[in-house]
């Protein structure tokens, strides 16, 4: 298990450890709504969900600062399962009734389960905060502020007549339900983490390869595309096709991107399964969830980032 590489979502653990407000707020935007949805549907309320989220984030801060925390699975999977298990324990303390937790443990990858065990052991052993007490207090203050802003947003008062409020309230509820349910679906941005291009050493410093690499790595995809096209007119390699197709996808040129990815998919290069992954992401970006799921199911478990594949499959349900 130690051979598994650090997951790209390590940025969330590092952000928690450094009290990075932007990272913490992104967790509240992307992951916390799923926790709230789960708690509300398992005999809890919004205030209890708020408490669970704060406890887990503080626990992760303490573990990261005290013993270090090397993330080897998607953060969302790890965080959500931690919150679910903590709510189950909390509910058992405050109620004599049973609670049904719908969690298919077999769908959670082994790396996530191992990290869950490590974190829960750390909590049971007593959280050692010596050496970073002041940082811990600063984190708690920042966390409380962000949590309060997220959970207790108050609508602005207006001078409208009562019947306006009734109509507006109905509209807000309808839209609120729509967006809440929509937010339960995975989104392209959560899984889109293109690797850095590194092929310029094979060409001149001022040539199209270097220009394509520079623009791609700077996420200026519209500028990278013509450089890739100039290269492909002379030399067609799977590597250049792969990065070219990603650039097209980033610009939402779906038909062109998928044509290139499908060509790579039908070949036998090292980019074959990477291309299938990005074909799935293309469908995800277009909100074609069924096609996305079908493509993911064709990816081999030997694929180097299969934990990401499994996480997206879990999110699609």
Secondary structure per residue as TSV (DSSP state, phi and psi in degrees):
chain	resnum	aa	ss	phi	psi
A	1	X	-	360.0	-28.1
A	2	X	T	-67.2	-19.0
A	3	X	T	-78.2	-12.7
A	4	X	S	-69.0	131.4
A	5	X	-	-73.0	157.6
A	6	X	-	-62.3	134.3
A	7	X	-	-74.8	150.6
A	8	X	T	-62.1	-21.5
A	9	X	T	-77.6	5.8
A	10	X	H	-54.7	-22.2
A	11	X	H	-58.7	-29.9
A	12	X	H	-71.9	-40.8
A	13	X	H	-65.6	-44.8
A	14	X	H	-62.9	-37.5
A	15	X	H	-67.4	-38.3
A	16	X	H	-64.4	-45.5
A	17	X	H	-63.1	-31.5
A	18	X	T	-96.6	6.9
A	19	X	T	58.1	43.5
A	20	X	-	-81.2	109.1
A	21	X	H	-59.6	-37.1
A	22	X	H	-64.2	-42.8
A	23	X	H	-66.4	-44.9
A	24	X	H	-62.7	-42.1
A	25	X	H	-65.3	-34.8
A	26	X	H	-66.8	-32.8
A	27	X	H	-65.8	-40.9
A	28	X	H	-66.4	-31.5
A	29	X	H	-77.0	-40.7
A	30	X	H	-94.8	-40.5
A	31	X	T	-104.6	-36.7
A	32	X	H	-62.2	-38.7
A	33	X	H	-55.8	-31.8
A	34	X	H	-69.8	-36.0
A	35	X	H	-67.0	-45.1
A	36	X	H	-60.1	-46.2
A	37	X	H	-57.8	-43.1
A	38	X	H	-66.0	-47.8
A	39	X	H	-63.6	-44.0
A	40	X	H	-61.8	-31.4
A	41	X	T	-91.4	4.9
A	42	X	T	-133.2	52.4
A	43	X	T	71.4	15.1
A	44	X	-	-111.2	180.0
A	45	X	-	-126.9	177.6
A	46	X	H	-63.2	-39.4
A	47	X	H	-66.3	-36.9
A	48	X	H	-69.5	-37.3
A	49	X	H	-62.4	-41.5
A	50	X	H	-58.5	-44.5
A	51	X	H	-65.2	-40.6
A	52	X	H	-61.8	-46.1
A	53	X	H	-59.6	-46.7
A	54	X	H	-64.3	-40.4
A	55	X	H	-61.7	-45.4
A	56	X	H	-67.2	-42.5
A	57	X	H	-64.5	-38.6
A	58	X	H	-67.5	-38.2
A	59	X	H	-61.6	-43.9
A	60	X	H	-66.1	-37.2
A	61	X	H	-61.2	-48.6
A	62	X	H	-62.1	-42.3
A	63	X	H	-67.0	-43.7
A	64	X	H	-63.7	-39.2
A	65	X	H	-77.5	-34.7
A	66	X	H	-84.3	-48.4
A	67	X	T	-121.5	-8.0
A	68	X	-	83.4	152.0
A	69	X	-	-146.1	108.6
A	70	X	-	-99.1	107.0
A	71	X	-	-76.3	126.1
A	72	X	-	-122.7	20.5
A	73	X	S	-153.2	169.3
A	74	X	-	-59.4	136.6
A	75	X	H	-60.3	-41.4
A	76	X	H	-60.0	-42.0
A	77	X	H	-62.1	-48.4
A	78	X	H	-62.8	-49.5
A	79	X	H	-65.4	-44.9
A	80	X	H	-64.2	-41.7
A	81	X	H	-67.4	-38.4
A	82	X	H	-59.5	-45.1
A	83	X	H	-65.8	-40.6
A	84	X	H	-61.5	-45.8
A	85	X	H	-67.7	-37.2
A	86	X	H	-67.5	-38.8
A	87	X	H	-65.3	-39.0
A	88	X	H	-59.8	-45.7
A	89	X	H	-64.3	-41.8
A	90	X	H	-64.9	-42.4
A	91	X	H	-63.9	-38.4
A	92	X	H	-64.2	-28.7
A	93	X	H	-72.6	-35.1
A	94	X	H	-101.3	-1.9
A	95	X	-	-143.3	145.1
A	96	X	S	-88.5	-9.4
A	97	X	S	-83.7	155.8
A	98	X	-	-79.5	161.7
A	99	X	-	-133.2	135.4
A	100	X	-	-92.3	117.6
A	101	X	-	-106.7	112.3
A	102	X	-	-86.1	91.6
A	103	X	-	-134.8	113.1
A	104	X	-	-84.7	94.2
A	105	X	G	-60.6	-29.5
A	106	X	G	-66.3	-18.6
A	107	X	G	-86.3	-8.9
A	108	X	S	-91.8	129.5
A	109	X	-	-68.2	156.6
A	110	X	H	-60.1	-36.0
A	111	X	H	-61.8	-39.7
A	112	X	H	-65.6	-43.9
A	113	X	H	-63.7	-36.9
A	114	X	H	-65.7	-42.6
A	115	X	H	-66.6	-38.4
A	116	X	H	-58.2	-45.8
A	117	X	H	-61.7	-42.1
A	118	X	H	-62.7	-43.6
A	119	X	H	-67.8	-41.9
A	120	X	H	-68.3	-34.5
A	121	X	H	-64.3	-42.1
A	122	X	H	-59.5	-41.5
A	123	X	H	-67.0	-42.3
A	124	X	H	-66.1	-35.2
A	125	X	T	-74.8	-8.5
A	126	X	-	94.3	125.3
A	127	X	-	-83.0	110.8
A	128	X	-	-80.5	113.0
A	129	X	-	-111.2	12.6
A	130	X	T	-66.5	136.3
A	131	X	T	99.3	-14.7
A	132	X	-	-142.5	34.7
A	133	X	H	-59.2	-44.0
A	134	X	H	-66.2	-42.3
A	135	X	H	-62.1	-37.3
A	136	X	H	-64.0	-43.3
A	137	X	H	-65.3	-38.5
A	138	X	H	-65.9	-39.1
A	139	X	H	-64.3	-44.3
A	140	X	H	-60.3	-42.2
A	141	X	H	-63.7	-44.8
A	142	X	H	-65.7	-42.1
A	143	X	H	-62.4	-44.3
A	144	X	H	-62.0	-38.8
A	145	X	H	-67.4	-46.3
A	146	X	H	-65.0	-42.2
A	147	X	H	-63.5	-42.7
A	148	X	H	-62.7	-44.0
A	149	X	H	-62.8	-36.7
A	150	X	H	-74.6	-43.9
A	151	X	H	-87.9	-23.4
A	152	X	-	-120.6	42.1
A	153	X	-	-68.2	128.0
A	154	X	-	-109.2	132.6
A	155	X	-	-67.8	147.3
A	156	X	-	-71.3	136.9
A	157	X	-	-75.9	145.2
A	158	X	-	-132.4	171.3
A	159	X	-	-97.3	27.0
A	160	X	-	-72.8	155.0
A	161	X	-	-71.6	158.2
A	162	X	H	-52.3	-40.6
A	163	X	H	-67.9	-26.6
A	164	X	H	-63.6	-40.9
A	165	X	H	-64.3	-37.2
A	166	X	H	-63.8	-47.0
A	167	X	H	-65.8	-48.0
A	168	X	H	-61.4	-38.6
A	169	X	H	-62.2	-41.8
A	170	X	H	-63.2	-42.2
A	171	X	H	-64.5	-43.8
A	172	X	H	-61.4	-41.4
A	173	X	H	-62.5	-44.7
A	174	X	H	-62.1	-47.0
A	175	X	H	-68.1	-38.0
A	176	X	H	-61.3	-42.9
A	177	X	H	-65.3	-39.4
A	178	X	H	-61.9	-51.0
A	179	X	H	-70.2	-33.9
A	180	X	H	-64.2	-45.0
A	181	X	H	-67.3	-37.4
A	182	X	H	-63.4	-39.6
A	183	X	H	-66.4	-14.2
A	184	X	T	-76.2	-18.0
A	185	X	S	-78.7	144.7
A	186	X	-	-65.3	153.6
A	187	X	-	-122.4	151.1
A	188	X	H	-52.8	-44.5
A	189	X	H	-61.1	-28.8
A	190	X	H	-72.3	-21.2
A	191	X	H	-117.0	-4.8
A	192	X	-	-89.7	99.4
A	193	X	-	-133.4	76.0
A	194	X	-	-61.6	139.0
A	195	X	-	-72.1	161.3
A	196	X	-	-76.4	139.7
A	197	X	-	-79.7	142.0
A	198	X	-	-150.1	79.4
A	199	X	-	-137.0	5.9
A	200	X	G	-69.5	-22.5
A	201	X	G	-65.1	-14.9
A	202	X	G	-89.8	2.7
A	203	X	S	-138.4	178.1
A	204	X	-	-69.5	152.3
A	205	X	T	-61.5	-31.1
A	206	X	T	-100.6	5.2
A	207	X	S	-83.6	179.4
A	208	X	H	-58.3	-35.6
A	209	X	H	-59.9	-48.3
A	210	X	H	-65.0	-41.5
A	211	X	H	-65.5	-41.0
A	212	X	H	-64.3	-44.5
A	213	X	H	-61.1	-46.4
A	214	X	H	-62.0	-47.9
A	215	X	H	-66.4	-39.8
A	216	X	H	-64.6	-49.5
A	217	X	H	-67.1	-21.8
A	218	X	T	-89.6	3.0
A	219	X	T	63.6	27.5
A	220	X	-	-98.1	69.8
A	221	X	H	-65.7	-34.5
A	222	X	H	-63.9	-29.3
A	223	X	H	-83.7	-27.2
A	224	X	H	-73.1	-34.3
A	225	X	H	-54.8	-51.2
A	226	X	H	-63.2	-30.9
A	227	X	H	-67.2	-43.2
A	228	X	H	-61.9	-40.9
A	229	X	H	-65.4	-36.4
A	230	X	H	-65.8	-39.4
A	231	X	H	-66.3	-44.6
A	232	X	H	-67.7	-22.2
A	233	X	H	-67.8	-26.1
A	234	X	H	-103.9	-41.9
A	235	X	-	-136.8	119.3
A	236	X	-	-107.3	107.0
A	237	X	-	-123.4	152.5
A	238	X	H	-57.3	-35.5
A	239	X	H	-63.2	-49.5
A	240	X	H	-65.8	-40.4
A	241	X	H	-58.4	-42.5
A	242	X	H	-60.9	-50.7
A	243	X	H	-70.5	-32.0
A	244	X	H	-63.3	-45.6
A	245	X	H	-64.1	-38.2
A	246	X	H	-61.8	-42.1
A	247	X	H	-61.1	-41.7
A	248	X	H	-62.5	-43.8
A	249	X	H	-62.9	-41.2
A	250	X	H	-59.8	-29.6
A	251	X	T	-93.1	9.1
A	252	X	T	61.1	29.8
A	253	X	-	-90.8	72.7
A	254	X	H	-61.9	-46.6
A	255	X	H	-61.4	-45.8
A	256	X	H	-67.6	-41.7
A	257	X	H	-63.5	-46.0
A	258	X	H	-68.3	-30.9
A	259	X	H	-62.4	-42.1
A	260	X	H	-70.3	-44.7
A	261	X	H	-61.4	-39.1
A	262	X	H	-65.9	-35.4
A	263	X	H	-63.9	-42.5
A	264	X	H	-67.2	-37.0
A	265	X	H	-62.2	-36.2
A	266	X	T	-81.2	-8.6
A	267	X	S	-92.9	-167.0
A	268	X	-	-126.9	25.4
A	269	X	S	-79.8	174.8
A	270	X	T	-66.9	-11.3
A	271	X	T	-97.6	6.6
A	272	X	H	-58.0	-56.9
A	273	X	H	-76.9	-27.3
A	274	X	H	-61.7	-38.5
A	275	X	H	-65.9	-38.5
A	276	X	H	-64.7	-40.9
A	277	X	H	-57.8	-44.9
A	278	X	H	-74.9	-26.4
A	279	X	H	-63.5	-40.9
A	280	X	H	-63.9	-41.9
A	281	X	H	-65.2	-33.1
A	282	X	H	-62.0	-43.2
A	283	X	H	-66.6	-37.3
A	284	X	H	-62.5	-42.4
A	285	X	H	-63.4	-31.0
A	286	X	T	-89.5	4.1
A	287	X	T	62.4	28.4
A	288	X	-	-94.1	78.6
A	289	X	H	-67.0	-35.2
A	290	X	H	-66.6	-45.1
A	291	X	H	-65.5	-37.9
A	292	X	H	-58.9	-47.8
A	293	X	H	-62.8	-42.8
A	294	X	H	-62.2	-40.7
A	295	X	H	-65.9	-42.4
A	296	X	H	-60.4	-36.2
A	297	X	T	-69.7	-10.9
A	298	X	T	-93.9	-4.7
A	299	X	S	-83.1	132.7
A	300	X	-	-68.1	147.2
A	301	X	T	-68.9	-9.8
A	302	X	T	-82.4	-8.4
A	303	X	S	-57.5	136.2
A	304	X	T	-61.1	-28.1
A	305	X	T	-113.3	39.9
A	306	X	H	-65.3	-25.4
A	307	X	H	-61.2	-33.4
A	308	X	H	-70.4	-38.0
A	309	X	H	-61.8	-46.9
A	310	X	H	-63.9	-39.3
A	311	X	H	-62.3	-43.1
A	312	X	H	-68.1	-38.1
A	313	X	H	-61.6	-42.0
A	314	X	H	-61.7	-42.5
A	315	X	H	-67.3	-31.9
A	316	X	H	-75.9	-21.7
A	317	X	-	76.7	360.0
